[in-house]
Amino acid sequence: MEITISNSKDIPEDQIIKLYKANKWSAAEKPEQLHNALRNSHSLISAWEDDQLVGIGNAISDGYLVVYFPHLLVHPDHQGKGIGKKIVDKLLQIYKGFHMQMLTADKEAEAFYQKVGFQKAGETIPMWIYEGNEH
């Protein structure tokens, strides 16, 4: 199995929705908005096995100081194979030296993000207004 990493924003909507549904992310319930959001990200990295999307990660940034990584998904059939790390490595390469690089990690993902260099943000408490249903 060969995995190709791409930074193209030209990803078919059906491939995106299939990946998000496989991971049970509620954003898949808003396909047009999700597709537009990803295409309008500051950066979008995807992982492919042949012509199948198997992973994706994006960044929202001011382009100078701050970057937020809202989505990192790897298809459940491909998890544990280093795909997520490759996506994160590519994103961190793009934003190397930024003053603040941040994300919100679910408890299950916390160890993964610590392995790739992230750490808890002191006494910071995550807060949001959220219309999804998977949390």
C-alpha positions as CSV (number, residue, x, y, z in Angstrom):
1,M,0.0,0.0,0.0
2,E,1.4,3.4,-1.0
3,I,0.0,6.5,0.5
4,T,0.4,9.8,-1.4
5,I,0.2,13.1,0.5
6,S,-1.2,16.1,-1.4
7,N,-1.8,19.8,-0.7
8,S,-4.4,20.2,-3.5
9,K,-7.7,21.7,-2.4
10,D,-9.4,20.0,-5.4
11,I,-11.0,17.0,-3.5
12,P,-14.3,15.6,-4.7
13,E,-17.1,16.3,-2.2
14,D,-18.2,12.6,-2.3
15,Q,-14.7,11.5,-1.1
16,I,-14.8,14.0,1.7
17,I,-18.3,13.0,2.9
18,K,-17.3,9.3,2.7
19,L,-14.3,9.9,5.0
20,Y,-16.2,12.0,7.5
21,K,-19.1,9.5,7.7
22,A,-16.6,6.6,8.2
23,N,-15.3,8.6,11.2
24,K,-18.8,9.5,12.4
25,W,-18.2,13.2,12.3
26,S,-21.4,15.3,12.2
27,A,-19.9,17.7,9.7
28,A,-20.8,15.1,7.0
29,E,-24.4,16.1,7.6
30,K,-23.6,19.5,6.0
31,P,-21.8,18.3,2.8
32,E,-21.8,21.6,0.9
33,Q,-20.7,23.7,3.8
34,L,-18.0,21.1,4.8
35,H,-16.6,21.0,1.2
36,N,-16.5,24.8,1.0
37,A,-15.0,25.1,4.4
38,L,-12.2,22.7,3.6
39,R,-11.5,24.3,0.2
40,N,-11.3,27.7,1.9
41,S,-8.9,26.6,4.6
42,H,-5.6,28.3,4.8
43,S,-4.0,24.9,4.1
44,L,-5.5,21.5,3.3
45,I,-3.5,18.3,3.3
46,S,-4.9,15.0,2.1
47,A,-3.7,11.4,2.0
48,W,-4.6,9.0,-0.8
49,E,-4.4,5.3,-1.5
50,D,-4.7,5.1,-5.3
51,D,-7.8,7.2,-6.0
52,Q,-9.4,6.9,-2.5
53,L,-9.1,9.6,0.1
54,V,-7.9,8.0,3.3
55,G,-6.9,11.0,5.4
56,I,-7.3,14.8,5.6
57,G,-6.1,17.7,7.8
58,N,-6.7,21.4,7.5
59,A,-5.5,24.7,9.0
60,I,-7.1,28.0,9.6
61,S,-4.6,30.8,10.0
62,D,-3.9,34.6,9.9
63,G,-0.8,33.6,7.9
64,Y,1.7,35.1,10.3
65,L,1.3,34.3,14.0
66,V,-1.6,32.0,14.7
67,V,-2.8,28.7,13.2
68,Y,-5.6,26.4,14.3
69,F,-5.9,22.8,13.2
70,P,-9.6,22.0,13.3
71,H,-9.8,18.7,11.4
72,L,-7.6,15.6,11.3
73,L,-9.2,12.4,10.1
74,V,-7.9,9.1,8.9
75,H,-10.2,6.4,7.6
76,P,-10.7,3.8,10.4
77,D,-9.4,1.1,8.1
78,H,-6.1,3.0,7.7
79,Q,-5.5,4.2,11.3
80,G,-2.3,3.2,13.1
81,K,-0.3,3.3,9.8
82,G,1.4,6.7,10.2
83,I,-1.0,8.6,7.9
84,G,-2.1,11.0,10.6
85,K,1.5,11.7,11.5
86,K,2.4,12.4,7.9
87,I,-0.5,14.9,7.6
88,V,0.4,16.6,10.9
89,D,4.1,16.7,10.0
90,K,3.3,18.5,6.7
91,L,1.0,21.0,8.4
92,L,3.7,21.7,11.1
93,Q,6.3,22.2,8.4
94,I,4.0,24.8,6.7
95,Y,3.5,26.7,10.0
96,K,6.9,26.2,11.6
97,G,7.9,29.2,13.7
98,F,4.3,30.5,14.2
99,H,3.8,32.0,17.6
100,M,0.7,29.9,18.4
101,Q,-0.2,26.5,16.9
102,M,-3.3,25.1,18.5
103,L,-6.0,22.4,18.2
104,T,-8.7,20.8,20.3
105,A,-8.1,17.1,21.0
106,D,-10.7,14.6,22.1
107,K,-9.5,12.4,25.0
108,E,-8.9,9.5,22.7
109,A,-6.6,11.7,20.5
110,E,-4.6,13.4,23.3
111,A,-1.8,10.8,23.3
112,F,-1.4,11.0,19.5
113,Y,-1.1,14.8,19.6
114,Q,1.4,14.7,22.4
115,K,3.5,12.2,20.4
116,V,3.7,14.7,17.5
117,G,4.7,17.7,19.7
118,F,1.6,19.3,21.1
119,Q,1.1,19.8,24.9
120,K,-1.8,20.9,27.1
121,A,-2.2,24.6,27.2
122,G,-1.6,25.3,30.8
123,E,-4.8,26.1,32.6
124,T,-6.6,26.9,29.4
125,I,-10.2,25.7,29.2
126,P,-11.6,24.9,25.8
127,M,-14.9,26.6,25.2
128,W,-17.2,26.7,22.2
129,I,-20.7,27.1,20.7
130,Y,-21.1,23.8,18.8
131,E,-23.9,22.5,16.6
132,G,-22.5,19.0,16.1
133,N,-23.5,15.8,17.8
134,E,-20.4,13.6,18.2
135,H,-19.2,15.2,21.5
